Amino acid sequence: MEIIKEKNGTAVTMSLQGRLDTATAPQMEAELKKDMEEVTRLILDMRELEYLSSAGIRVILNAQKMMGKRGGMVVRHVNETIMEVFELTGFSDILTIEQES
């Protein structure tokens, strides 16, 4: 998995590419902990995310909890496959998901 991280003031956009699964979840957790002390808004761009496992869902939930205390988190550009995972797990009701109009 590749993570492209862009900081703009107190907002960070993390563009996820590839698979967020058991093998790559620790990489995502490390990126979420690195340089995030002053971040008040996290944007997860999933335009290029191909697969999401339960390990990836756990990382996203932890990010949501962390950002809930600091400001907020938005998930953007979710494809049909990932949206189905969010809907089946109930995460579509928990996360703020923005789709392209």
C-alpha positions as CSV (number, residue, x, y, z in Angstrom):
1,M,0.0,0.0,0.0
2,E,1.1,3.5,-0.7
3,I,0.1,6.5,1.5
4,I,0.5,10.0,0.2
5,K,0.3,12.5,3.0
6,E,-0.3,16.2,2.4
7,K,-0.5,18.8,5.2
8,N,-2.3,22.1,4.8
9,G,-2.2,24.1,8.0
10,T,-3.9,21.9,10.6
11,A,-5.5,19.6,8.0
12,V,-3.9,16.5,6.7
13,T,-5.0,14.5,3.6
14,M,-3.9,10.9,3.4
15,S,-4.4,9.4,-0.1
16,L,-4.5,5.6,0.2
17,Q,-3.5,3.4,-2.7
18,G,-3.7,-0.4,-2.9
19,R,-4.8,-2.6,-0.1
20,L,-5.5,-1.8,3.5
21,D,-5.3,-5.2,5.2
22,T,-3.5,-7.1,7.9
23,A,-0.1,-6.6,6.2
24,T,-0.5,-2.9,5.6
25,A,-2.5,-1.8,8.7
26,P,0.6,-1.2,10.8
27,Q,2.0,1.1,8.1
28,M,-1.3,3.1,8.2
29,E,-1.2,3.3,12.0
30,A,2.4,4.6,12.0
31,E,1.4,7.3,9.5
32,L,-1.5,8.3,11.7
33,K,0.7,8.7,14.7
34,K,3.5,10.6,12.9
35,D,3.4,14.4,12.9
36,M,-0.3,14.5,13.9
37,E,-0.1,16.4,17.2
38,E,-1.5,19.7,15.8
39,V,-3.9,18.2,13.2
40,T,-7.6,19.1,13.7
41,R,-8.9,17.7,10.4
42,L,-8.0,14.4,8.7
43,I,-9.2,13.6,5.2
44,L,-8.8,10.0,4.0
45,D,-8.9,9.9,0.2
46,M,-9.8,6.4,-0.9
47,R,-10.0,7.0,-4.6
48,E,-7.2,4.5,-5.2
49,L,-8.0,2.0,-2.4
50,E,-8.7,-1.4,-3.9
51,Y,-9.4,-3.5,-0.8
52,L,-10.3,-3.0,2.9
53,S,-10.1,-5.8,5.5
54,S,-11.2,-5.9,9.1
55,A,-7.7,-4.9,10.2
56,G,-8.0,-1.8,7.9
57,I,-11.5,-1.0,9.4
58,R,-10.0,-1.2,12.9
59,V,-7.3,1.4,11.9
60,I,-10.0,3.7,10.4
61,L,-12.1,3.4,13.6
62,N,-9.1,4.3,15.7
63,A,-8.4,7.3,13.5
64,Q,-12.1,8.4,13.8
65,K,-11.9,8.2,17.6
66,M,-8.6,10.1,17.7
67,M,-9.9,12.8,15.4
68,G,-13.2,13.0,17.2
69,K,-11.3,14.5,20.1
70,R,-9.3,16.9,18.0
71,G,-11.7,18.2,15.3
72,G,-13.0,15.7,12.7
73,M,-12.3,13.2,10.0
74,V,-13.8,12.9,6.5
75,V,-13.6,9.9,4.1
76,R,-13.6,10.8,0.5
77,H,-14.0,9.2,-2.9
78,V,-15.1,5.7,-1.7
79,N,-15.6,3.2,-4.5
80,E,-18.4,0.7,-4.6
81,T,-16.4,-2.2,-3.1
82,I,-15.2,-0.2,-0.1
83,M,-18.7,1.4,0.4
84,E,-20.2,-2.1,0.5
85,V,-17.8,-3.0,3.3
86,F,-18.7,0.2,5.2
87,E,-22.4,-0.5,4.8
88,L,-22.2,-4.1,5.8
89,T,-20.2,-3.2,9.0
90,G,-22.4,-0.2,9.9
91,F,-19.4,2.2,9.3
92,S,-21.4,4.1,6.8
93,D,-23.5,5.4,9.7
94,I,-20.4,6.3,11.8
95,L,-18.1,7.9,9.3
96,T,-18.5,11.2,7.4
97,I,-18.3,10.0,3.8
98,E,-18.1,12.5,1.0
99,Q,-18.6,11.3,-2.6
100,E,-18.0,13.3,-5.7
101,S,-21.1,15.1,-7.0
